Amino acid sequence: MPLIEAEGLSIEFPLYHIGARSLKKRLFAASRLREDESHRIVVAALRDLSFRIRPGERVALVGSNGAGKTTLLRTLAGIYEPVGGRLVVEGSIGTLIDPGAGMDMDATGRENIRLRGLFLGLSEAECDQLAEEAGRFSGLGEFLDVPVRTYSAGMSVRLSFASATLMNPQILLMDEWFLAGDADFMARAEERLAQLVEGADILVLATHSMDVVRKWCTRAIHLAGGRVVADGPVEDVLAELPGGTG
């Protein structure tokens, strides 16, 4: 059964090239910075997060820029490794976080899709079929056989979206970045995205759009300074956001 469970989850990133004593002193005034056992300055991106997400839940991560929303998504996806606490993620995962995440920029779009399929255990024939379907949906045409490093930002989004949404993950992790593609493509993608969201057992979505939260989510987790400051039903959490956002 799909499940996400965090207990005391912490993520830290080292800050290099910070050596001046006066600069260190100023930085330590910020509560998210500290010196670790190796005497490196680290920023606490996520601090002591505890929550449990069960099947059927649609969870929005809300908060200001820098609150830790995308960092948490990437941690749930296995991109970042916790430095403290415990994290359990059970179930197949689909990610719509970063268009370039997991992409070999020197490989073609077709090769990247085939590699994704092979990683998921598909046969060569299934990977070829997957690539053809993703190519048709993305509308990349001959660019499907061109190195990804030559793609525009919009083309990268279309390739990532097409390849990711061909799967039916139990856990869907999504950043609102993927809702900002070109209008024509997103109009075509809306139905598939809705099916993907509906088909997933668990949705975790990082967004600033309260309309999206209300449309798709049943629960909200408000992050601030890398900590959970509120967790509950959507309307209850939104009502407490700064500025009366709810």
MARTORPA-404424 format. One record per residue (C-alpha): residue in three letters; x, y, z. Coordinates in steps of 0.05 Angstrom, whole numbers, plus 32768, in hexadecimal, padded with zeros to 4 digits. Layout:
ALAXYZ;...
% end
This chain:
MET800080008000;PRO801D80447FEC;LEU8035806E8027;ILE806080AA8037;GLU807880B2807F;ALA80AA80E4809A;GLU80C280E980E1;GLY80F3812080F6;LEU8108812780AC;SER8142815880A2;ILE8167816E8063;GLU81A681998064;PHE81D181B6802C;PRO821981CC8038;LEU822D82138025;TYR82748216800A;HIS82A182538002;ILE828982728043;GLY82C8827C806C;ALA82CA82C28087;ARG82BB82C580D1;SER8292830480CC;LEU826882E68094;LYS825D82A680BC;LYS824682D080F8;ARG821282F480CE;LEU81FA82B480AE;PHE81F1829080F0;ALA81BE82C58102;ALA819182A380CF;SER8170826980F3;ARG8177823880B9;LEU81C3823A80B9;ARG81F3821380E6;GLU823881F480E8;ASP823981A880E2;GLU826A81758100;SER829A818080C5;HIS829981CC80D3;ARG827481DA8092;ILE823D820F8090;VAL81FC81EB807E;VAL81B682058070;ALA817D81DE808E;ALA814E81D78052;LEU811D81AA8078;ARG811B81A580C4;ASP80FA816F80ED;LEU80BF816080BF;SER808E812B80D6;PHE8050811680AF;ARG802C80DA8092;ILE800980D7804E;ARG7FDA809D8041;PRO7FB880838001;GLY7F8180B17FE8;GLU7FA080F18002;ARG7FAE812C7FD5;VAL7FE081587FF9;ALA7FF4819F7FE6;LEU803781BB7FFE;VAL802D82068008;GLY8059823E8020;SER808482778007;ASN80C082707FDA;GLY80F9824E7FFF;ALA80CA822C8030;GLY80E281E7801C;LYS80AA81CF7FEF;THR80D481B87FB3;THR810B819E7FE1;LEU80D781728003;LEU80BD81597FC0;ARG810481477FA9;THR811181247FEB;LEU80D280FA7FE3;ALA80E980E97F9D;GLY812C80D07FB7;ILE815581087F98;TYR816D81237FDC;GLU818280F78016;PRO816C810A805C;VAL81A2811C808F;GLY8174810D80C9;GLY813380EB80DA;ARG810F80B580B5;LEU80EB80B38072;VAL80C280798056;VAL80A5807C800F;GLU8081803D7FF8;GLY806380377FB3;SER807680487F6B;ILE808880927F62;GLY807A80C17F28;THR809B81057F29;LEU808A81467F07;ILE80BC81727F2B;ASP80F581897EFE;PRO80F481837EB2;GLY813E81707EB2;ALA813D81407EED;GLY815880FD7ED9;MET816481137E91;ASP81A481047E6C;MET81AD81477E49;ASP81DA81297E13;ALA81A980F27E02;THR816D80FC7DD5;GLY812681027DED;ARG811780BC7DD3;GLU8154809F7DF6;ASN814080C07E38;ILE80FA80A37E34;ARG8115805E7E25;LEU814680627E5F;ARG810C80757E8D;GLY80E580397E75;LEU812080097E7F;PHE812B80247EC5;LEU80E380137ED4;GLY80ED7FCC7EBB;LEU80CA7FD17E78;SER80E07FA77E3C;GLU81037FC47DFF;ALA80C37FC17DD7;GLU809B7FE37E0F;CYS80D0801A7E13;ASP80CB80267DC8;GLN807F802A7DCD;LEU8086805A7E08;ALA80B480877DE0;GLU808580897DA5;GLU8049809B7DD0;ALA807080D07DF6;GLY808880ED7DB4;ARG804280F37D99;PHE802681127DD8;SER805F81447DE1;GLY805C815B7D99;LEU80A8815D7D95;GLY80AA813D7D50;GLU80F081367D36;PHE810B81567D75;LEU80FE81157D99;ASP813F80FC7D79;VAL8167813A7D8A;PRO819281417DCA;VAL816A815E7E04;ARG819F81937E11;THR818781B67DD1;TYR813F81BA7DEA;SER811D81FA7DFF;ALA810081FE7E45;GLY80BA81F17E29;MET80D181B47E02;SER80F381977E40;VAL80B2819E7E67;ARG808A817C7E30;LEU80BB81427E2C;SER80BD81397E78;PHE8072813F7E7F;ALA8065810E7E46;SER809680D97E5F;ALA808180DF7EA9;THR803680DD7E9D;LEU8039809E7E73;MET804180787EB4;ASN800C806D7EEA;PRO803180797F2B;GLN8014806A7F6F;ILE803480A97F8B;LEU803680E87F60;LEU806581217F74;MET805A81617F4E;ASP807481A87F4F;GLU804981E07F34;TRP808181EF7F03;PHE806181BA7ED7;LEU802081E27ED4;ALA8043821C7EB2;GLY805281FC7E6E;ASP803E821D7E2D;ALA7FF282287E29;ASP7FE681FB7DEC;PHE800A81C07E0A;MET7FEB81C77E4F;ALA7FA681CA7E30;ARG7FB481867E10;ALA7FD6816D7E4F;GLU7F9E81817E80;GLU7F7581427E76;ARG7FB181147E7D;LEU7FC881397EBB;ALA7F8381347EDB;GLN7F8280E97ECD;LEU7FC880E17EEB;VAL7FB481077F2A;GLU7F7380DF7F31;GLY7F96809D7F25;ALA7FCD80A77F58;ASP7FC2808C7F9E;ILE7FE880C77FBC;LEU7FF4810C7F9F;VAL8027813E7FBD;LEU802681817F99;ALA805181BE7FA7;THR802D81FD7F91;HIS801F82477F9D;SER7FDB82437F7B;MET7FA3823E7FAD;ASP7F72822F7F74;VAL7F9B81F17F63;VAL7F9E81DD7FAC;ARG7F5281E27FB3;LYS7F4681BE7F71;TRP7F7381827F7B;CYS7F85817C7FC5;THR7F6481648005;ARG7F9C81768035;ALA7FD181AC8039;ILE801481AF805C;HIS802D81F68068;LEU807981FB8068;ALA80A082378082;GLY80EB823A808E;GLY80F181F0807F;ARG80BF81DC80B5;VAL807781C580B6;VAL804E81FD80D5;ALA800881E280C3;ASP7FEC81A180AA;GLY7FA28192809F;PRO7F66819A8072;VAL7F7181CA8038;GLU7F438202804F;ASP7F5C82008096;VAL7FA582088081;LEU7F98823C804B;ALA7F708267807B;GLU7FAE826E80A7;LEU7FDF8280806F;PRO800082C58076;GLY7FDB82FD8053;GLY7F9882DA8055;THR7FA882B08017;GLY7F73827E802B;
% end
